Amino acid sequence: MDKKKKNIGELLADGELILKKSGNKSAAEESLLLLSYLLKREKFDIYLNRSLDVSFRETQLYYEWIDRRTRGTPVQYITGFQNFMGMEFKIAKGVFIPRPETEILVEELIKLIESMPNEVELSFLDIGVGSGIIPVSICQYFQKSNKNIHFYAIDISMKAIELAEENAKKFKCEDRITFFHGDIFFALKMLNSSILFDGIISNPPYISRDEMYRLPDEIYLHEPRKALYGGEEGLDYYQKIICQSPEYLKKGKSFLALEIGHKQKDPVCKIINQTGCFKEKVSIFSDYYQNDRAIVAFTSTCDKK
């Protein structure tokens, strides 16, 4: 591999060729993406400056990045960023990489929150906050509005909490989000036990045992298992979150919003209905491939708190 100083066009060609030889089906796109992040230039700017020389250090680093990519390291862990809802979120190894499908859930949540009253503070809980994309995206959207919202965000991973806090500060939302390290609702025990939310949101681990072994190596070998594996049938976290959430939701005027796997609508709806604390009719939202991707259930009046 030639590591001498080169220009942008030569690096793009080398990167694409190396990635193609490794079996990468998006070699051209990824070689461009990696170089644009490395040089901190927009993609169109890379194309317009193909004859521009790249420093020896940047040339070396680019080949290192390409090499890491040939060995299966996700692009997001190499660059340290992922675009979500038009924003560049910081990403780090050990924290789940946000998927475009989650934008569906966030878009629907924004519509739902817009329909809520402005004159009162609205409180929401995000379980499994990861890199912070859900609360940060929503807070960023309402930043200049008169909507008074506050998020509580929980994750079992301290690394995820620290990364989410970084993203909250990056987008100037840190005053609207309170972070807790803990497992599901356990962290809330530190709060006033009477706290009730207008909405609880979660994109929990939902990959079943069989699905785990069929995941691409890029995911199975590199992303945190705790953020992926949802038990034998992929339903363990839904069971816990759905059954415990009525204790923390305002009866009759709040919601539970969940991202789901494309085959999980029926079993998740069954768990929701079994609680007796949600209205029978739920809202189902599909992703870009017309797969079921999110469920929103609205509370009814029940005997639970």
Buried (B, 14 or more C-beta within 10 A) or exposed (E): EEEEEBBBBBBBBBBBBBBBEBEBEEBBBBBBBBBBBBBEBEEEEBBEBEEEEBEEEBBBBBBEBBBBBBEBBBBBBBBEBBEBBEBBBBBBBBBBBBBEBBBBBBBBBBEBBEEBEEEEEBBBBBBBBBBBBBBBBBBBBBEEEEBBBBBBBBBBBEBBBBBBBBBBBBBEBBEBBBBBBBEBBEBBEEEEEEEEBBBBBBBBBBBBEEBBEEBEEBBBEBBBEBBBBBBEBBBBBBBBBBBBBBEBBEBEEBBBBBBBBEBBBEBBBEBBBEBEBBBEEBEEBBBEEEBBBBBBBBBBEBEBE
